[in-house]
Amino acid sequence: MSTPGYASTLRAAVRAIRDGATTSVAYTRSLLDRIAATDAEVRAWAHLDREAALRAALACDAPGRAGSLAGVGIGVKDIIATAG
């Protein structure tokens, strides 16, 4: 399976996951790898839980876990109040 990678559009990522061209886990890893490669300079992440992201991606890859955006992660800007 090939992953559309961090630079793909949202539509391309959704289509690749839905069509089985990649998995949520592979796509999530590509995003996490990009963050690891660039965040020392960008400093965009106040908190990043790699393990939780990968667990969530694995759950999205489970049979019967379909949804229009299943398996595509999001980042929440840290100026937004969040619990925990």
PyMOL commands that set and color helices and strands:
alter all, ss='L'
color gray80, all
select helices_A, chain A and resi 10-18+24-42+50-61
alter helices_A, ss='H'
color red, helices_A
deselect
rebuild
show_as cartoon
